[in-house]
Amino acid sequence: MTPEERWSFLNALDDELLKGGVILSEWCSFVVCESDTAFANGAHLASIITAVSAIETYLKSEYPANKDDKLVALINQAEINSELKKDIHILRKYRNKWVHVDDPWNDENLLANRSQVEAELENMALFAAKTLRRTIYENQWV
């Protein structure tokens, strides 16, 4: 996808999922914008990481919990539908594989299958963009 096609994808998601209005904290809006920019420019890993960050920021703003609650607890405690929870957990676990690398020198698969890894990242970036929007648009007013 070209950057223009990626922006069109995001706009189509907005058109499909946003039927009313939402109010987001400025922090959340900023991180969503960063995630969108990374996605549109093909920085798939960056878009996934920032999408999860935006989801966490949104959950903290909409469903206040203990300050030190981890993302897994925020997801489980949020009053959102179970399918969305499931998808956020999938995204969280995928993100964790990249931000919490247990053995950085175990890189044979990355080296041998770089194009496959990049394709997987692109697919997950698409999933992240949609999951992010499903999350921030889950509590709309009309």
Backbone torsions as a table, in degrees:
resi	resn	phi	psi	omega
1	MET	NA	142.3	174.5
2	THR	-82.7	165.0	175.5
3	PRO	-55.8	-38.8	179.0
4	GLU	-64.2	-40.4	178.1
5	GLU	-66.8	-35.9	178.0
6	ARG	-67.4	-41.8	176.5
7	TRP	-62.6	-40.5	177.9
8	SER	-62.7	-38.9	176.7
9	PHE	-60.4	-46.0	179.2
10	LEU	-63.7	-42.1	178.3
11	ASN	-63.9	-38.5	177.6
12	ALA	-64.9	-38.6	175.7
13	LEU	-61.7	-44.3	178.0
14	ASP	-59.2	-45.8	-179.9
15	ASP	-62.7	-38.8	-178.4
16	GLU	-73.1	-42.2	-169.1
17	LEU	-98.4	-25.8	-177.2
18	LEU	-94.6	105.6	-177.3
19	LYS	-106.7	-12.8	-179.3
20	GLY	-137.2	-122.3	179.0
21	GLY	-139.5	157.7	175.4
22	VAL	-137.8	154.0	173.5
23	ILE	-118.9	122.4	179.4
24	LEU	-114.5	150.0	173.0
25	SER	-64.5	157.0	178.9
26	GLU	-62.9	-35.6	176.6
27	TRP	-60.1	-47.2	-178.6
28	CYS	-63.7	-45.8	178.9
29	SER	-57.8	-42.4	-179.4
30	PHE	-62.8	-45.6	-177.7
31	VAL	-69.5	-37.3	175.4
32	VAL	-59.9	-44.6	178.6
33	CYS	-60.3	-42.5	178.0
34	GLU	-63.7	-41.2	178.5
35	SER	-64.0	-43.9	178.2
36	ASP	-61.4	-42.6	-179.6
37	THR	-63.9	-43.9	177.6
38	ALA	-62.2	-44.9	179.8
39	PHE	-60.8	-49.5	-176.6
40	ALA	-62.6	-28.0	-178.8
41	ASN	-96.7	10.2	174.3
42	GLY	78.6	14.3	176.3
43	ALA	-88.9	76.2	-169.5
44	HIS	-61.4	-46.4	179.9
45	LEU	-63.1	-43.6	178.3
46	ALA	-61.9	-38.3	-179.9
47	SER	-68.7	-36.1	177.6
48	ILE	-65.9	-48.2	-178.2
49	ILE	-61.8	-44.0	-179.1
50	THR	-73.8	-29.6	175.5
51	ALA	-63.2	-43.6	178.3
52	VAL	-64.9	-38.9	176.9
53	SER	-62.0	-42.8	178.8
54	ALA	-64.9	-40.2	177.4
55	ILE	-61.8	-45.0	178.6
56	GLU	-61.4	-43.9	178.7
57	THR	-61.2	-43.4	178.5
58	TYR	-62.0	-48.4	-178.8
59	LEU	-60.7	-38.9	178.0
60	LYS	-65.2	-34.0	-178.4
61	SER	-79.0	-32.9	-176.3
62	GLU	-91.5	-31.3	-175.3
63	TYR	-130.1	72.9	-175.7
64	PRO	-52.5	136.7	179.9
65	ALA	-137.0	-169.1	176.1
66	ASN	-65.2	142.7	-176.8
67	LYS	-55.0	-34.6	-174.9
68	ASP	-95.0	6.6	179.7
69	ASP	-61.8	137.0	176.4
70	LYS	-78.9	163.6	-177.6
71	LEU	-56.2	-40.9	-179.1
72	VAL	-57.5	-40.8	178.7
73	ALA	-69.0	-39.9	178.5
74	LEU	-60.1	-43.0	179.8
75	ILE	-64.1	-48.5	-176.5
76	ASN	-64.5	-33.2	-177.8
77	GLN	-85.2	-19.0	-176.7
78	ALA	-66.4	144.3	178.6
79	GLU	-89.6	68.1	178.4
80	ILE	-124.9	162.1	-175.4
81	ASN	-66.7	156.0	-172.0
82	SER	-65.9	-33.3	178.2
83	GLU	-65.1	-41.0	177.9
84	LEU	-66.5	-43.0	176.0
85	LYS	-56.1	-47.0	-179.7
86	LYS	-58.3	-45.4	-178.9
87	ASP	-67.3	-38.0	177.1
88	ILE	-64.7	-39.6	177.2
89	HIS	-63.4	-41.3	176.4
90	ILE	-58.2	-47.3	-179.6
91	LEU	-64.5	-42.6	179.1
92	ARG	-60.3	-46.3	-179.2
93	LYS	-65.8	-39.2	178.2
94	TYR	-64.5	-45.6	177.3
95	ARG	-58.4	-42.1	-178.7
96	ASN	-60.5	-33.8	177.5
97	LYS	-60.1	-30.5	-176.7
98	TRP	-92.7	-31.8	-177.0
99	VAL	-94.8	-14.0	178.2
100	HIS	-124.5	63.9	-178.2
101	VAL	-73.0	119.3	-177.7
102	ASP	-73.8	-39.4	-175.4
103	ASP	-134.8	85.6	-175.8
104	PRO	-60.7	-20.8	179.1
105	TRP	-86.7	-5.4	175.3
106	ASN	-88.1	74.3	-171.3
107	ASP	-117.2	15.7	-177.4
108	GLU	-59.2	-45.5	-179.1
109	ASN	-62.8	-42.0	178.8
110	LEU	-62.2	-43.1	-179.9
111	LEU	-70.1	-40.9	-175.6
112	ALA	-77.8	-26.8	-173.3
113	ASN	-127.9	41.7	-174.4
114	ARG	-55.4	-45.2	-177.8
115	SER	-65.8	-35.1	176.9
116	GLN	-67.2	-42.0	177.9
117	VAL	-63.3	-42.9	179.3
118	GLU	-64.9	-38.7	177.3
119	ALA	-64.5	-41.0	177.5
120	GLU	-62.9	-43.2	178.0
121	LEU	-61.0	-41.4	179.5
122	GLU	-63.4	-43.6	177.7
123	ASN	-62.0	-41.6	179.0
124	MET	-70.1	-31.1	176.2
125	ALA	-65.5	-40.0	174.8
126	LEU	-61.9	-45.1	178.1
127	PHE	-62.3	-41.1	-179.9
128	ALA	-64.6	-43.3	179.8
129	ALA	-60.7	-42.8	179.9
130	LYS	-70.9	-42.0	179.7
131	THR	-64.8	-38.9	176.6
132	LEU	-59.1	-48.5	-178.4
133	ARG	-68.4	-38.0	175.7
134	ARG	-59.8	-34.8	-179.2
135	THR	-73.2	-53.0	-174.9
136	ILE	-71.6	-16.9	177.7
137	TYR	-103.1	11.8	-174.6
138	GLU	-76.0	-16.3	-177.1
139	ASN	-125.4	65.0	-176.2
140	GLN	-85.4	154.1	168.4
141	TRP	-115.2	144.6	-176.4
142	VAL	-117.5	NA	NA
